[in-house]
Amino acid sequence: MLPGMLRHAKDIFKEPVKSRAVTPRVDKKYKAPPTDPVVITSQLPPDSVVVGAARKRANSHTSGDAPPPDKESRKFDAAGKRVAVQAANQWRIANSQALLARYDRAHWDEMQHLIEHLPKDLQKRAKQVVEEGQNISNNQIRSSMDAADTAARTINTSVTIRRHAWLRTSGFKPEIQQAVLNMPVNEKLLFGPEVDTAIEKLKKDTDTAKAMGALYSPQSRGSYTTFRKTPFRGGFRGQATQASTSQSTLPTYQGQYRGGFRGQYRGGQFPRNRGRFQSPKTTTNKQ
């Protein structure tokens, strides 16, 4: 790194909070044409169902480009705007460097046609100089493209920070917030109509999944009553009791049965006229 650039960076590092996001000289020198997207020229306005939900939840009556109603969210939004200003200026500087590099390359290409008019003893050296200048111009173009790539990724970071500032107070579920954070960046709005459409779809899918889960949950099916198994030792002793369920009421018999089955079990089947269920006979004790 050049010593002059390092000294300038150290001066900025002395007061990280009080230092400007961009110096006025840089902001005036690298102007963006009005045809450029809003994401590069100015701050993206927040206009979405997310913003409406956050303001409604906080009982805020603000509108337009007003910051989030929550104090902590306003800090996130301010940090995101600061990063966005720096990224936009870095993008414009990279674009200016690319234009200068292309202009320089065009000059070296023009020099290529003039070499043949030089004396033969100088043509070899002139070709070397031109080729070296062309290589430097090409490297400058690549460097400007790398700078523009870094600026675009920084814009992604600023948009993510500002979206998080609104989503954290919107009351949406975590899975919806995570999906919105990863939605494509709109060139004119912080969220954009694509985000609103995706949110509505996610909310419908979540409600449908919740309804289906409640429909097929064990609590919604109810419980079924089964008869208690008791040994057959004769007579019904006791009374039938009622066991309540969520859908029906079935009797549960408690007691013992005397007498068993009459007949024999043959060939896996009971005879037609034998083995029928016989009701118990009550007997009275003789006094």
KEKE-3310 file (N, C-alpha, C; in steps of 0.2 Angstrom, whole numbers, plus 5000, padded with zeros to 4 digits):
npx = (5004:5002:5012:5005:4992:4990:4992:4982:4971:4973:4971:4957:4953:4954:4943:4930:4916:4912:4917:4914:4903:4905:4917:4914:4920:4923:4909:4905:4913:4911:4898:4882:4873:4856:4849:4853:4850:4840:4845:4858:4860:4852:4844:4835:4817:4806:4793:4781:4772:4778:4783:4771:4765:4775:4773:4760:4760:4767:4759:4761:4760:4767:4773:4778:4795:4799:4809:4810:4799:4803:4817:4829:4828:4829:4842:4848:4843:4849:4862:4862:4859:4870:4880:4875:4877:4891:4893:4887:4894:4907:4903:4901:4914:4921:4915:4919:4933:4933:4929:4939:4950:4946:4946:4960:4965:4960:4968:4981:4978:4977:4990:4996:4994:5002:5015:5021:5025:5036:5055:5064:5073:5067:5055:5053:5056:5045:5034:5035:5032:5019:5012:5014:5008:4994:4992:4992:4981:4971:4972:4968:4955:4950:4952:4943:4931:4932:4931:4918:4911:4913:4907:4894:4891:4892:4881:4871:4873:4869:4856:4851:4853:4845:4832:4831:4830:4817:4810:4812:4803:4791:4783:4782:4784:4799:4803:4797:4803:4817:4816:4812:4823:4832:4827:4828:4836:4828:4828:4822:4814:4815:4809:4800:4787:4789:4793:4781:4772:4778:4777:4764:4761:4769:4763:4750:4753:4759:4748:4739:4747:4747:4733:4731:4739:4733:4721:4724:4730:4733:4725:4714:4708:4702:4698:4697:4686:4690:4685:4687:4697:4692:4694:4684:4674:4662:4645:4638:4645:4643:4641:4638:4649:4650:4661:4667:4670:4677:4669:4660:4650:4653:4649:4658:4662:4663:4668:4665:4662:4653:4653:4657:4660:4648:4650:4661:4676:4680:4690:4693:4682:4666:4653:4637:4625:4630:4640:4635:4633:4628:4616:4619:4613:4603:4604:4595:4598:4593:4583)
npy = (4994:5011:5024:5036:5034:5025:5034:5043:5034:5031:5043:5044:5033:5037:5043:5034:5035:5048:5052:5056:5048:5049:5060:5077:5082:5070:5066:5076:5076:5063:5061:5054:5049:5054:5043:5032:5018:5019:5013:5016:5030:5036:5034:5019:5019:5014:5004:4994:4979:4975:4986:4993:4983:4984:4997:4997:4988:4995:5006:5017:5032:5037:5040:5038:5041:5039:5034:5017:5013:5008:5011:5004:4998:5009:5013:5002:5005:5017:5014:5005:5014:5022:5013:5011:5023:5024:5013:5016:5027:5021:5013:5022:5028:5017:5015:5027:5025:5014:5019:5028:5019:5012:5023:5025:5013:5014:5025:5018:5009:5016:5021:5010:5009:5019:5015:5009:5020:5025:5025:5010:5006:5010:5005:4992:4994:5003:4995:4987:4996:5000:4988:4986:4997:4994:4982:4987:4995:4986:4979:4989:4990:4978:4979:4990:4983:4973:4982:4987:4975:4973:4984:4982:4970:4976:4985:4975:4971:4983:4984:4972:4975:4986:4980:4971:4979:4983:4971:4965:4972:4969:4958:4947:4929:4919:4911:4917:4930:4927:4922:4934:4942:4937:4939:4945:4961:4976:4989:5001:5001:4997:4985:4980:4975:4961:4956:4958:4950:4937:4937:4936:4924:4915:4917:4911:4898:4894:4896:4886:4875:4874:4873:4860:4853:4854:4847:4834:4831:4821:4825:4831:4820:4812:4800:4783:4771:4756:4739:4732:4718:4704:4690:4674:4670:4668:4674:4691:4703:4718:4734:4741:4754:4771:4777:4792:4800:4810:4809:4799:4789:4775:4759:4752:4737:4730:4718:4700:4685:4671:4654:4652:4646:4636:4621:4615:4620:4618:4614:4627:4634:4638:4627:4628:4628:4627:4634:4646:4662:4663:4669:4674:4664:4669:4664:4660:4660:4648:4650)
npz = (5000:4996:5005:5007:5006:5017:5028:5026:5029:5042:5048:5047:5054:5067:5073:5072:5074:5073:5060:5043:5032:5019:5011:5007:4996:4988:4986:4978:4967:4960:4952:4949:4935:4931:4926:4932:4943:4957:4969:4968:4967:4978:4994:4997:4997:5011:5008:5010:5015:5026:5032:5035:5044:5055:5059:5063:5073:5083:5085:5078:5069:5058:5041:5024:5021:5034:5049:5057:5070:5082:5094:5094:5082:5074:5075:5069:5056:5053:5053:5042:5031:5031:5027:5015:5008:5007:4999:4987:4983:4981:4971:4961:4960:4955:4943:4937:4936:4928:4916:4913:4911:4900:4891:4891:4886:4873:4868:4868:4859:4847:4846:4842:4828:4824:4825:4814:4806:4811:4813:4808:4818:4829:4830:4836:4850:4852:4850:4862:4872:4869:4870:4884:4890:4885:4893:4906:4905:4903:4916:4924:4921:4925:4939:4942:4939:4949:4960:4958:4960:4973:4979:4975:4983:4995:4995:4995:5009:5016:5012:5018:5032:5034:5030:5041:5051:5050:5050:5062:5071:5065:5069:5061:5058:5062:5051:5040:5041:5038:5025:5019:5020:5012:4999:4982:4979:4976:4964:4966:4978:4995:4999:4989:4977:4974:4986:4994:4988:4990:5004:5007:5001:5009:5021:5019:5016:5028:5037:5031:5033:5047:5050:5044:5052:5064:5061:5059:5071:5086:5097:5091:5086:5096:5109:5111:5119:5126:5130:5146:5150:5158:5169:5166:5178:5181:5183:5183:5192:5199:5191:5175:5169:5163:5151:5146:5130:5117:5106:5107:5119:5127:5135:5149:5156:5171:5182:5184:5175:5176:5172:5158:5141:5133:5125:5112:5106:5090:5076:5073:5073:5080:5084:5076:5084:5097:5110:5111:5118:5134:5145:5162:5176:5189:5206:5221:5238:5249:5263)
capx = (5000:5006:5012:5000:4985:4989:4992:4975:4967:4974:4967:4950:4952:4955:4936:4926:4909:4911:4919:4909:4902:4909:4919:4910:4924:4921:4902:4903:4917:4908:4891:4879:4868:4849:4847:4856:4845:4839:4849:4865:4859:4850:4842:4829:4812:4803:4786:4779:4767:4782:4783:4764:4765:4779:4770:4754:4761:4770:4754:4764:4756:4771:4772:4783:4802:4801:4812:4806:4796:4807:4823:4835:4827:4831:4849:4850:4842:4854:4869:4861:4859:4877:4884:4872:4880:4897:4893:4885:4900:4912:4901:4902:4921:4923:4913:4924:4939:4933:4929:4946:4954:4944:4949:4967:4966:4959:4974:4986:4977:4978:4997:4998:4994:5007:5022:5024:5028:5043:5060:5064:5076:5063:5048:5053:5055:5039:5029:5035:5029:5012:5010:5014:5002:4988:4991:4991:4974:4967:4972:4964:4948:4948:4952:4937:4926:4932:4928:4911:4908:4913:4902:4887:4890:4891:4874:4867:4874:4865:4849:4850:4853:4839:4827:4831:4827:4809:4807:4812:4797:4785:4779:4781:4787:4806:4804:4795:4808:4823:4814:4812:4830:4836:4824:4832:4836:4824:4832:4818:4811:4818:4807:4797:4781:4790:4793:4774:4769:4781:4775:4757:4761:4771:4757:4745:4756:4760:4741:4737:4750:4744:4726:4731:4742:4727:4716:4727:4734:4730:4720:4708:4705:4698:4701:4692:4686:4690:4682:4692:4697:4692:4693:4677:4673:4655:4640:4640:4645:4645:4637:4641:4650:4651:4667:4666:4675:4676:4665:4654:4650:4653:4650:4664:4659:4668:4665:4667:4657:4653:4649:4661:4656:4646:4651:4668:4679:4682:4692:4694:4675:4661:4647:4631:4620:4633:4645:4632:4633:4622:4616:4620:4607:4604:4601:4594:4599:4587:4583)
capy = (5000:5017:5027:5042:5031:5023:5039:5045:5029:5031:5049:5042:5028:5040:5044:5030:5037:5055:5053:5056:5042:5051:5067:5081:5082:5064:5066:5081:5074:5057:5062:5049:5052:5052:5037:5026:5015:5022:5010:5019:5037:5038:5029:5016:5021:5008:5004:4987:4977:4974:4993:4994:4979:4987:5003:4996:4985:5000:5011:5023:5035:5040:5037:5040:5038:5039:5028:5012:5016:5006:5014:5000:4997:5016:5012:4998:5008:5022:5010:5003:5020:5024:5009:5012:5029:5022:5008:5020:5031:5016:5011:5028:5028:5011:5016:5032:5021:5009:5024:5031:5014:5011:5028:5024:5008:5017:5028:5014:5005:5021:5021:5004:5011:5024:5012:5008:5026:5026:5022:5003:5004:5012:5001:4986:4997:5007:4990:4985:5002:5000:4982:4987:5001:4990:4977:4991:4997:4980:4978:4994:4989:4972:4982:4993:4978:4971:4987:4987:4969:4974:4989:4978:4966:4981:4987:4969:4971:4988:4982:4967:4978:4990:4976:4968:4984:4984:4965:4964:4974:4968:4953:4941:4923:4919:4908:4923:4935:4924:4922:4941:4945:4934:4941:4950:4968:4980:4995:5007:5001:4993:4978:4979:4971:4954:4954:4958:4944:4932:4936:4934:4917:4912:4917:4907:4891:4893:4895:4880:4869:4874:4870:4853:4849:4854:4843:4827:4830:4816:4829:4832:4813:4810:4794:4777:4767:4748:4735:4729:4711:4701:4682:4672:4666:4667:4679:4698:4707:4725:4737:4744:4761:4775:4781:4797:4801:4817:4808:4794:4786:4768:4756:4748:4732:4728:4712:4693:4681:4664:4649:4651:4645:4629:4618:4614:4623:4613:4616:4634:4637:4636:4624:4633:4627:4627:4639:4653:4666:4661:4674:4671:4663:4671:4659:4663:4656:4645:4651)
capz = (5000:4996:5012:5007:5007:5023:5032:5026:5032:5049:5051:5047:5060:5074:5076:5068:5074:5070:5054:5038:5028:5012:5011:5002:4989:4984:4984:4972:4961:4957:4952:4946:4931:4934:4923:4936:4947:4964:4974:4968:4967:4984:4998:4995:5002:5013:5006:5010:5020:5032:5035:5038:5050:5060:5062:5066:5079:5087:5085:5075:5063:5053:5034:5020:5022:5041:5051:5061:5077:5088:5095:5092:5075:5071:5075:5063:5049:5052:5051:5035:5027:5031:5023:5008:5005:5006:4994:4981:4981:4979:4964:4956:4959:4951:4936:4934:4935:4922:4910:4912:4909:4893:4887:4891:4881:4866:4866:4866:4852:4842:4845:4838:4821:4822:4825:4807:4803:4815:4810:4810:4824:4835:4830:4841:4857:4853:4851:4869:4876:4868:4874:4891:4891:4885:4898:4912:4904:4905:4923:4927:4919:4929:4945:4942:4939:4956:4965:4957:4963:4981:4980:4975:4989:5001:4994:4998:5016:5018:5012:5023:5038:5034:5031:5047:5056:5050:5051:5069:5074:5061:5072:5057:5061:5060:5044:5035:5041:5035:5018:5016:5020:5006:4993:4978:4980:4971:4962:4968:4984:5000:4999:4983:4976:4975:4993:4997:4985:4994:5011:5007:4999:5014:5026:5017:5017:5035:5040:5029:5037:5054:5050:5043:5058:5069:5059:5060:5078:5091:5101:5087:5084:5102:5112:5110:5125:5125:5136:5151:5150:5165:5169:5166:5184:5183:5186:5182:5198:5198:5186:5169:5170:5157:5150:5141:5125:5114:5101:5109:5126:5127:5142:5151:5160:5177:5186:5182:5172:5178:5167:5152:5135:5133:5119:5111:5100:5085:5069:5072:5073:5085:5081:5075:5090:5103:5112:5111:5124:5139:5151:5169:5180:5196:5211:5228:5244:5253:5271)
cpx = (5004:5006:5007:4993:4984:4989:4985:4970:4967:4971:4960:4948:4952:4948:4931:4918:4908:4913:4913:4909:4906:4911:4915:4914:4923:4914:4901:4907:4914:4901:4888:4873:4861:4846:4849:4850:4845:4844:4856:4865:4857:4847:4835:4823:4808:4796:4784:4774:4771:4782:4776:4763:4769:4776:4764:4755:4764:4765:4757:4760:4760:4770:4778:4790:4804:4804:4808:4804:4800:4814:4829:4834:4830:4839:4852:4849:4847:4861:4868:4862:4866:4881:4881:4876:4887:4898:4891:4890:4905:4910:4902:4910:4924:4921:4917:4930:4939:4932:4936:4951:4952:4947:4957:4969:4965:4965:4980:4985:4978:4986:4999:4998:4999:5015:5025:5027:5034:5048:5061:5068:5072:5056:5048:5052:5048:5033:5029:5032:5022:5009:5009:5009:4995:4987:4989:4983:4969:4967:4968:4957:4946:4948:4945:4931:4926:4929:4921:4908:4908:4908:4895:4886:4889:4884:4869:4867:4869:4858:4847:4849:4846:4832:4826:4828:4820:4806:4807:4806:4790:4780:4778:4785:4794:4807:4802:4801:4815:4822:4815:4819:4834:4832:4828:4831:4832:4828:4828:4815:4815:4816:4804:4791:4783:4790:4786:4771:4771:4778:4768:4756:4763:4766:4752:4747:4757:4753:4738:4740:4748:4737:4727:4734:4737:4722:4718:4731:4730:4725:4714:4704:4700:4701:4695:4692:4686:4687:4688:4691:4697:4691:4686:4677:4666:4651:4643:4640:4647:4640:4641:4642:4651:4657:4666:4672:4673:4671:4659:4655:4649:4653:4656:4661:4664:4664:4668:4661:4658:4650:4654:4657:4654:4647:4659:4670:4683:4684:4692:4688:4671:4656:4641:4627:4624:4638:4642:4633:4627:4622:4616:4613:4608:4600:4600:4595:4593:4588:4581)
cpy = (5006:5021:5033:5039:5028:5028:5042:5041:5030:5038:5048:5037:5031:5041:5041:5032:5044:5056:5052:5050:5043:5058:5071:5082:5076:5064:5071:5079:5068:5058:5056:5052:5050:5046:5031:5024:5019:5019:5012:5026:5039:5032:5026:5017:5015:5009:4997:4985:4976:4981:4994:4990:4982:4993:5002:4992:4990:5006:5018:5026:5039:5037:5040:5037:5039:5033:5023:5015:5014:5009:5010:4999:5004:5016:5008:5001:5013:5019:5008:5008:5022:5020:5009:5018:5028:5018:5011:5024:5027:5014:5016:5029:5023:5012:5022:5029:5017:5014:5026:5025:5012:5017:5028:5019:5010:5021:5024:5010:5010:5022:5015:5005:5016:5021:5011:5014:5028:5023:5014:5002:5006:5008:4995:4989:5000:5001:4988:4990:5001:4994:4983:4992:4998:4985:4981:4993:4992:4978:4983:4993:4983:4975:4986:4989:4975:4976:4988:4981:4970:4979:4986:4974:4970:4984:4981:4970:4977:4987:4977:4970:4982:4986:4972:4973:4985:4977:4963:4966:4973:4963:4947:4935:4923:4916:4913:4928:4933:4924:4929:4944:4942:4935:4946:4957:4972:4986:5001:5007:4996:4986:4976:4975:4963:4952:4953:4952:4938:4931:4934:4926:4913:4911:4912:4899:4890:4892:4888:4874:4869:4871:4862:4849:4849:4848:4836:4826:4825:4819:4829:4825:4811:4803:4789:4773:4759:4745:4732:4721:4708:4693:4680:4667:4666:4673:4686:4701:4714:4728:4740:4751:4764:4778:4786:4798:4808:4816:4804:4792:4779:4765:4752:4743:4730:4723:4705:4690:4674:4659:4647:4650:4637:4627:4618:4618:4618:4616:4623:4638:4634:4633:4629:4633:4627:4633:4646:4656:4665:4666:4671:4670:4665:4666:4663:4658:4654:4647:4645)
cpz = (5000:5003:5012:5009:5014:5029:5032:5029:5040:5052:5051:5053:5067:5077:5071:5068:5071:5063:5049:5035:5021:5013:5006:4995:4985:4982:4978:4966:4957:4957:4947:4941:4933:4931:4927:4940:4954:4969:4973:4969:4974:4988:4996:5000:5004:5012:5005:5015:5027:5036:5039:5044:5056:5063:5065:5073:5085:5088:5083:5069:5058:5046:5030:5021:5030:5044:5055:5067:5083:5088:5093:5084:5071:5070:5069:5056:5048:5050:5043:5030:5026:5026:5016:5004:5003:5000:4987:4979:4978:4972:4959:4955:4954:4944:4933:4932:4928:4915:4908:4909:4902:4888:4886:4886:4874:4864:4864:4860:4846:4841:4841:4831:4819:4822:4818:4804:4806:4811:4812:4816:4830:4836:4835:4848:4858:4854:4859:4873:4875:4871:4881:4893:4890:4890:4905:4911:4906:4912:4927:4926:4924:4937:4947:4943:4946:4961:4964:4960:4971:4983:4980:4981:4995:5001:4997:5006:5019:5018:5017:5030:5039:5034:5038:5052:5056:5052:5058:5073:5071:5064:5067:5060:5058:5053:5039:5035:5037:5028:5015:5016:5014:4999:4989:4980:4974:4970:4964:4975:4989:5000:4992:4982:4976:4982:4996:4994:4989:5001:5011:5005:5005:5020:5025:5018:5024:5038:5037:5032:5044:5054:5049:5049:5064:5068:5060:5067:5082:5095:5098:5086:5090:5104:5112:5116:5123:5131:5140:5151:5157:5164:5169:5172:5186:5185:5184:5189:5197:5193:5181:5171:5164:5157:5145:5136:5122:5109:5103:5116:5125:5134:5143:5157:5165:5181:5183:5179:5174:5173:5161:5146:5136:5126:5118:5105:5095:5078:5068:5072:5078:5082:5081:5082:5096:5104:5112:5118:5128:5144:5157:5172:5187:5201:5218:5233:5248:5261:5275)
residu = (MET:LEU:PRO:GLY:MET:LEU:ARG:HIS:ALA:LYS:ASP:ILE:PHE:LYS:GLU:PRO:VAL:LYS:SER:ARG:ALA:VAL:THR:PRO:ARG:VAL:ASP:LYS:LYS:TYR:LYS:ALA:PRO:PRO:THR:ASP:PRO:VAL:VAL:ILE:THR:SER:GLN:LEU:PRO:PRO:ASP:SER:VAL:VAL:VAL:GLY:ALA:ALA:ARG:LYS:ARG:ALA:ASN:SER:HIS:THR:SER:GLY:ASP:ALA:PRO:PRO:PRO:ASP:LYS:GLU:SER:ARG:LYS:PHE:ASP:ALA:ALA:GLY:LYS:ARG:VAL:ALA:VAL:GLN:ALA:ALA:ASN:GLN:TRP:ARG:ILE:ALA:ASN:SER:GLN:ALA:LEU:LEU:ALA:ARG:TYR:ASP:ARG:ALA:HIS:TRP:ASP:GLU:MET:GLN:HIS:LEU:ILE:GLU:HIS:LEU:PRO:LYS:ASP:LEU:GLN:LYS:ARG:ALA:LYS:GLN:VAL:VAL:GLU:GLU:GLY:GLN:ASN:ILE:SER:ASN:ASN:GLN:ILE:ARG:SER:SER:MET:ASP:ALA:ALA:ASP:THR:ALA:ALA:ARG:THR:ILE:ASN:THR:SER:VAL:THR:ILE:ARG:ARG:HIS:ALA:TRP:LEU:ARG:THR:SER:GLY:PHE:LYS:PRO:GLU:ILE:GLN:GLN:ALA:VAL:LEU:ASN:MET:PRO:VAL:ASN:GLU:LYS:LEU:LEU:PHE:GLY:PRO:GLU:VAL:ASP:THR:ALA:ILE:GLU:LYS:LEU:LYS:LYS:ASP:THR:ASP:THR:ALA:LYS:ALA:MET:GLY:ALA:LEU:TYR:SER:PRO:GLN:SER:ARG:GLY:SER:TYR:THR:THR:PHE:ARG:LYS:THR:PRO:PHE:ARG:GLY:GLY:PHE:ARG:GLY:GLN:ALA:THR:GLN:ALA:SER:THR:SER:GLN:SER:THR:LEU:PRO:THR:TYR:GLN:GLY:GLN:TYR:ARG:GLY:GLY:PHE:ARG:GLY:GLN:TYR:ARG:GLY:GLY:GLN:PHE:PRO:ARG:ASN:ARG:GLY:ARG:PHE:GLN:SER:PRO:LYS:THR:THR:THR:ASN:LYS:GLN)
# end
